[in-house]
Amino acid sequence: METEDKAKKQRRPRRNFSDDFKAGAVALVLKEGKTVAQVSEDLDLTASCVGQWVEQARANAGKSTRGTLTTDEKEELAKLRKEVRELRLEREILKKATVFFAKENA
């Protein structure tokens, strides 16, 4: 009995899917009217995975009701967060340099 439980709990290795594959799965839901559960079962995927792809496609088309960011907005947000991290680091370096030179000149 324990070996059966362990077999069920083992995770499947993470899989990567092409953009074409994702678009095909999304099309099955949005264009052919299949449910997320049907598509996920047919393609051996998790329902949450297919649901995320569908929601992202809706957001990119401007039809999301959840307020999901579009792909472009997500890319811009990541770029801006990186820039903020860099600016904070630069500011910290400048603060330390100011303290160092203030002590040296005193």
C-alpha positions in Angstrom: 0.0 0.0 0.0 2.8 2.4 0.9 4.5 1.9 -2.5 1.3 2.8 -4.3 1.1 6.1 -2.3 4.7 6.9 -3.1 4.1 6.2 -6.8 1.2 8.6 -6.8 3.2 11.3 -5.0 6.1 11.3 -7.3 6.2 14.3 -9.5 6.5 14.1 -13.2 9.6 15.9 -14.6 8.9 19.5 -15.7 8.1 19.6 -19.4 8.5 22.4 -21.8 6.0 23.1 -24.6 6.5 25.0 -27.8 4.4 28.2 -28.5 2.7 26.3 -31.3 1.6 23.5 -29.0 0.3 26.0 -26.5 -1.6 27.9 -29.2 -3.1 24.6 -30.4 -4.3 23.7 -26.9 -5.8 27.2 -26.4 -7.5 27.0 -29.8 -9.2 23.8 -28.8 -10.8 25.7 -25.8 -11.5 29.0 -27.4 -12.4 28.1 -31.0 -13.7 24.6 -30.8 -15.5 25.0 -27.5 -13.9 22.2 -25.6 -13.6 22.6 -21.8 -10.2 23.1 -20.2 -10.7 19.7 -18.4 -11.3 17.9 -21.8 -8.3 19.5 -23.4 -6.0 18.8 -20.5 -7.1 15.2 -20.3 -6.7 14.7 -24.1 -3.2 16.2 -24.1 -2.1 14.7 -20.8 -1.7 18.1 -19.1 -2.9 19.5 -15.9 -6.0 21.6 -16.0 -4.3 24.5 -14.3 -1.6 24.6 -17.0 -4.1 24.7 -19.8 -6.2 27.2 -17.9 -3.2 29.5 -17.5 -2.5 29.4 -21.2 -6.2 30.2 -22.0 -6.3 33.1 -19.6 -3.0 34.5 -21.0 -4.4 34.2 -24.5 -7.6 36.1 -23.4 -5.5 38.8 -21.8 -3.4 39.2 -24.9 -6.6 39.6 -26.9 -8.0 42.2 -24.5 -10.8 39.9 -23.3 -9.6 38.9 -19.8 -12.0 39.4 -17.0 -9.4 38.8 -14.3 -7.2 41.7 -15.0 -4.3 39.5 -16.2 -1.4 41.4 -17.7 -0.7 40.9 -21.3 2.6 39.3 -22.4 3.9 42.8 -23.4 3.0 44.2 -20.0 4.7 41.3 -18.2 7.9 41.9 -20.2 7.8 45.6 -19.5 7.2 45.0 -15.8 10.2 42.6 -15.6 12.3 45.2 -17.4 11.2 47.9 -15.0 11.8 45.7 -11.9 15.3 45.0 -13.1 16.0 48.7 -13.7 14.7 49.5 -10.2 17.1 46.8 -8.7 20.0 48.3 -10.6 19.2 51.9 -9.5 18.8 50.9 -5.9 22.2 49.2 -6.0 23.8 52.2 -7.6 22.2 54.5 -4.9 23.6 52.3 -2.1 27.0 52.4 -3.7 26.8 56.2 -3.9 25.7 56.5 -0.3 28.7 54.4 0.9 31.0 56.4 -1.3 29.6 59.7 0.2 30.2 58.4 3.7 33.7 57.2 2.9 34.7 60.6 1.3 33.1 62.6 4.1 35.1 60.7 6.7 38.3 61.1 4.7 37.9 64.8 4.3 36.9 65.4 8.0 
